[in-house]
Amino acid sequence: MTVYIDPPTWPGHGRLWSHLVSDVSYDELHLFAEELGVPRRAFERDHYDIPSHRYADAVAAGAVEVRSREVVRLLTVAGLRRPKGRAQ
């Protein structure tokens, strides 16, 4: 199982956030997030939003650190990208 996480640089709700993604399946992503203790409500379209204080936990659990552009590329190549505003 390989999941990926970008640096916590995305602002929102008074904190910074990372994106946690899989390049295999949403099932793999949901399983990793569940094992990490991330609530399902943190899932948004094609990724989990991870607050900066949980970044190190995700990496310690096995998430591979990548740049934000790489997150988008991985999702796109895997056919898992769900951009905002598009019909699902």
C-alpha positions as a Markdown table, in Angstrom:
| # | Residue | x | y | z |
|---|---|---|---|---|
| 1 | Met | 0.0 | 0.0 | 0.0 |
| 2 | Thr | 1.4 | 3.4 | -1.0 |
| 3 | Val | -0.3 | 6.6 | -0.3 |
| 4 | Tyr | 1.1 | 10.1 | -0.8 |
| 5 | Ile | 0.9 | 13.4 | 1.1 |
| 6 | Asp | 1.9 | 16.9 | 0.1 |
| 7 | Pro | 3.3 | 19.5 | 2.5 |
| 8 | Pro | 0.8 | 21.4 | 4.7 |
| 9 | Thr | 0.7 | 24.6 | 2.8 |
| 10 | Trp | -3.1 | 24.9 | 2.0 |
| 11 | Pro | -4.8 | 27.4 | 4.3 |
| 12 | Gly | -8.3 | 26.9 | 5.7 |
| 13 | His | -10.1 | 27.3 | 9.0 |
| 14 | Gly | -7.2 | 29.0 | 10.7 |
| 15 | Arg | -4.6 | 26.3 | 10.0 |
| 16 | Leu | -2.6 | 24.7 | 7.2 |
| 17 | Trp | -3.6 | 21.4 | 5.5 |
| 18 | Ser | -2.1 | 18.6 | 3.4 |
| 19 | His | -3.7 | 16.3 | 0.9 |
| 20 | Leu | -3.5 | 12.6 | 1.4 |
| 21 | Val | -4.1 | 10.5 | -1.8 |
| 22 | Ser | -3.7 | 7.0 | -3.3 |
| 23 | Asp | -2.6 | 6.2 | -6.8 |
| 24 | Val | -4.4 | 2.8 | -6.7 |
| 25 | Ser | -7.9 | 3.2 | -5.3 |
| 26 | Tyr | -10.2 | 5.1 | -2.9 |
| 27 | Asp | -10.5 | 1.8 | -0.9 |
| 28 | Glu | -6.8 | 1.9 | -0.3 |
| 29 | Leu | -6.9 | 5.5 | 0.7 |
| 30 | His | -9.9 | 5.0 | 3.0 |
| 31 | Leu | -8.2 | 2.1 | 4.7 |
| 32 | Phe | -5.0 | 4.1 | 5.3 |
| 33 | Ala | -6.9 | 7.0 | 6.7 |
| 34 | Glu | -9.0 | 4.8 | 9.0 |
| 35 | Glu | -5.8 | 3.1 | 10.3 |
| 36 | Leu | -4.4 | 6.6 | 11.0 |
| 37 | Gly | -7.6 | 7.6 | 12.8 |
| 38 | Val | -8.7 | 10.2 | 10.2 |
| 39 | Pro | -12.5 | 10.7 | 10.2 |
| 40 | Arg | -14.3 | 9.9 | 6.9 |
| 41 | Arg | -15.6 | 13.5 | 6.9 |
| 42 | Ala | -12.1 | 14.7 | 6.0 |
| 43 | Phe | -12.5 | 13.0 | 2.6 |
| 44 | Glu | -13.2 | 15.5 | -0.2 |
| 45 | Arg | -13.8 | 14.2 | -3.7 |
| 46 | Asp | -10.4 | 12.4 | -4.2 |
| 47 | His | -8.3 | 13.1 | -1.2 |
| 48 | Tyr | -8.3 | 13.5 | 2.6 |
| 49 | Asp | -7.5 | 16.9 | 4.1 |
| 50 | Ile | -4.9 | 16.4 | 6.8 |
| 51 | Pro | -4.2 | 19.2 | 9.3 |
| 52 | Ser | -0.5 | 20.2 | 9.7 |
| 53 | His | -0.3 | 18.8 | 13.2 |
| 54 | Arg | -1.1 | 15.3 | 11.8 |
| 55 | Tyr | 1.4 | 15.5 | 8.9 |
| 56 | Ala | 4.2 | 13.7 | 10.7 |
| 57 | Asp | 1.8 | 11.0 | 11.9 |
| 58 | Ala | 0.8 | 10.3 | 8.3 |
| 59 | Val | 4.5 | 10.1 | 7.2 |
| 60 | Ala | 5.4 | 7.9 | 10.1 |
| 61 | Ala | 2.5 | 5.6 | 9.1 |
| 62 | Gly | 4.0 | 5.2 | 5.6 |
| 63 | Ala | 2.7 | 8.1 | 3.5 |
| 64 | Val | 5.2 | 9.2 | 0.9 |
| 65 | Glu | 6.0 | 12.9 | 0.9 |
| 66 | Val | 5.6 | 14.5 | -2.5 |
| 67 | Arg | 5.0 | 18.0 | -3.9 |
| 68 | Ser | 1.5 | 19.3 | -4.5 |
| 69 | Arg | 1.9 | 19.1 | -8.2 |
| 70 | Glu | 2.8 | 15.4 | -7.9 |
| 71 | Val | -0.4 | 14.8 | -5.9 |
| 72 | Val | -2.4 | 16.1 | -8.9 |
| 73 | Arg | -0.3 | 14.1 | -11.4 |
| 74 | Leu | -0.7 | 10.8 | -9.4 |
| 75 | Leu | -4.5 | 11.2 | -9.2 |
| 76 | Thr | -4.8 | 12.1 | -12.9 |
| 77 | Val | -2.6 | 9.2 | -14.1 |
| 78 | Ala | -4.5 | 6.8 | -11.9 |
| 79 | Gly | -7.9 | 8.1 | -13.2 |
| 80 | Leu | -8.9 | 9.1 | -9.7 |
| 81 | Arg | -8.9 | 12.9 | -10.0 |
| 82 | Arg | -12.2 | 14.5 | -9.3 |
| 83 | Pro | -11.8 | 18.3 | -9.8 |
| 84 | Lys | -14.2 | 20.7 | -8.1 |
| 85 | Gly | -17.1 | 21.7 | -10.3 |
| 86 | Arg | -17.2 | 18.6 | -12.4 |
| 87 | Ala | -20.1 | 16.2 | -12.4 |
| 88 | Gln | -19.2 | 12.9 | -10.7 |
